[in-house]
Amino acid sequence: MQDRIHNFNAGPAALPLTVLEEIKDSFLNFAGSGMSITEISHRSKWFDDVINDAVERTKRLLKLDDQYKVLFVQGGASMQFCMVPLNFLSNGESADYINTGTWSTKAIKEAQIQNKPITIVASSEDKKFCYIPRDIAFSQDAAYVHLTSNNTIKGTQFASLPDTGKIPMVIDMSSDIMSRPMDMSHIGMIYAGAQKNIGPAGVCMVIIRQDLLDRVPENIPSLLSYATFANKNSMYNTPPCFSIYTIQLVLKWLEETIGGLEKMDAINRQKAGLLYDFLDGSSFYRATAEKGSRSLMNVTFRLPDDGLEKTFVAKAIENHLGGLKGHRSVGGCRASIYNATGIAAVNDLISFMKQFEQTSG
Ligand SMILES: *Cc1c(COP(=O)(O)O)cnc(C)c1O
């Protein structure tokens, strides 16, 4: 087998090596059960311990108070685009949406398909989503404000969240959940497809405040209702046990190996700083997101032409640096540097980029 590469994939993405090793070591006989985690009952004490520990670690890491419930829902982040308006706009209420790229565009579409009244209060589409809109005026009576905290494709991120006053924010944090501490005071709900920063595909973490849960209507399908998940500790039906188990181990790694989200944030800033400083000092590579809007998770950049970008991605893989191709909808290059991608990977990438420029520039 080839050695493991430095993985810059956007999602599914790198997981901490120690987590993968722990899964491997426990795979045939989980916690002394004589069975694999993929074979045990979700109604067993073994799995109860897993899901409860994942919930408790999430609460500790994000310093959530008792108003918040932590849920695990299938259907990915994309299912949330539909569930959010279905659950919170049942009585003719309207919501505000901020459009910062592909994912928020899809979230808007799913609300519109259901004929829910929504207002797009800000958009960065005028400049192909290369920046984060500022100074947004929200509707007085909005039921919630929906936004995407980190735009995985365009490489932009809210450096700080907007002030929505009394209106709760509902945030798609798929690609930056657990990357930094959060001020939860205006946040009604967070959701995140696990496969970017906290686990494998197949599950979406939902963190929801009680007052939003109280708004969920009764006449919607059970599996599309947050109340169902909240009332049954995410086990109304069979949950994706393996994905939740992996999340539990990633959260344990965050708490016990990294030392919490302040520490994680410092490391993430260091990694992104190294890469952006290098890009800004280069006349060969060019970062595509505007300064002040740049993502600490997905660093998007271009080379002088498409042909060089293709060669760059191919040569990078020969050098054990994978996943550097930009999203198919925008082209270019992208280095996703989520929590599990360490500083050594970033340093190796920069060395390779210097070398590539010397031989091809
Ligand atoms: C990847 C991604 C999604 C889609 O996630 P799925 O789990 O594939 O549905 C949604 N929002 C953001 C910000 C993403 O990065």
Ligand as a Chemical Component Dictionary entry (heavy atoms), coordinates in Angstrom:
data_LIG
# 
_chem_comp.id                   LIG 
_chem_comp.type                 NON-POLYMER 
_chem_comp.pdbx_formal_charge   0 
_chem_comp.three_letter_code    LIG 
# 
loop_
_chem_comp_atom.comp_id 
_chem_comp_atom.atom_id 
_chem_comp_atom.alt_atom_id 
_chem_comp_atom.type_symbol 
_chem_comp_atom.charge 
_chem_comp_atom.model_Cartn_x 
_chem_comp_atom.model_Cartn_y 
_chem_comp_atom.model_Cartn_z 
_chem_comp_atom.pdbx_ordinal 
LIG C1 C1 C 0 -20.801 20.207 1.402 1  
LIG C2 C2 C 0 -21.728 21.276 1.852 2  
LIG C3 C3 C 0 -23.114 21.104 1.804 3  
LIG C4 C4 C 0 -23.770 19.847 1.254 4  
LIG O1 O1 O 0 -23.578 18.806 2.108 5  
LIG P1 P1 P 0 -24.261 17.365 1.871 6  
LIG O2 O2 O 0 -24.017 16.693 3.171 7  
LIG O3 O3 O 0 -23.543 16.741 0.721 8  
LIG O4 O4 O 0 -25.698 17.587 1.583 9  
LIG C5 C5 C 0 -23.908 22.119 2.277 10 
LIG N1 N1 N 0 -23.376 23.258 2.764 11 
LIG C6 C6 C 0 -22.050 23.453 2.809 12 
LIG C7 C7 C 0 -21.508 24.726 3.370 13 
LIG C8 C8 C 0 -21.176 22.471 2.358 14 
LIG O5 O5 O 0 -19.858 22.671 2.396 15 
# 
loop_
_chem_comp_bond.comp_id 
_chem_comp_bond.atom_id_1 
_chem_comp_bond.atom_id_2 
_chem_comp_bond.value_order 
_chem_comp_bond.pdbx_ordinal 
LIG C1 C2 SING 1  
LIG C2 C3 SING 2  
LIG C2 C8 DOUB 3  
LIG C3 C4 SING 4  
LIG C3 C5 DOUB 5  
LIG C4 O1 SING 6  
LIG O1 P1 SING 7  
LIG P1 O2 DOUB 8  
LIG P1 O3 SING 9  
LIG P1 O4 SING 10 
LIG C5 N1 SING 11 
LIG N1 C6 DOUB 12 
LIG C6 C7 SING 13 
LIG C6 C8 SING 14 
LIG C8 O5 SING 15 
# 
